[in-house]
Amino acid sequence: MSGADLSHRQHLDGLFRAHHHWLCAYLRGHLRDAASIEDIAAETFAQLLEAPALQAIREPRALLTTIARRLLFQRWRHADLERRHLPSIETQTSASPEDIAHFSQALSRLDHSLQRLPGKVRSTFLLARIDGLTYPQIAAELGISQRSVSVYMSRSQALCDRHNAHQFLQEKRSA
């Protein structure tokens, strides 16, 4: 471990000791489940640990709040996706609990991948695949050309293809 790594860890340790309790109290305003609060707080600090060496942070609570909110939104978005799609999977198939858990994990990974796309590309994909809009309807909704819709769908489809290839390889490894 280099001196910079040690310094980074020590700095983060100080931030954790000074602000962990406050962050958990902040999260209690958004979540009721103690385990979820601890998970989000831990992930917030884990993301700081993975970040490049931190310089002096003038407003550590603002940074912690920003990271925690992003994690909350991801959790809520994932829960929303599950609420929308799991009932149809359960009613259309005789899926086992393991299959449903596998689907939920795959959905979460796909959602995480989609979040890396620029906003309009992601919106285009979701409007087409989730809401079932046509390209002209998407163009009108987003105020873009149909050509842009086509380009954005190609980009998002490439992401889905990479995701499916990754899923296929994981399934082959576990089989």
BELLIN-V485635 format. One record per run of one state. SS is the DSSP state (H for helix, E for strand, C for the rest). FROM is the first residue (numbers start at 1). LEN is the number of residues. If there is no record, write none. Layout:
# BELLIN-V485635
SS & FROM & LEN
SS & FROM & LEN
This chain:
# BELLIN-V485635
C & 1 & 2
H & 3 & 26
C & 29 & 5
H & 34 & 17
C & 51 & 9
H & 60 & 33
C & 93 & 4
H & 97 & 18
C & 115 & 4
H & 119 & 11
C & 130 & 5
H & 135 & 8
C & 143 & 3
H & 146 & 29
C & 175 & 1
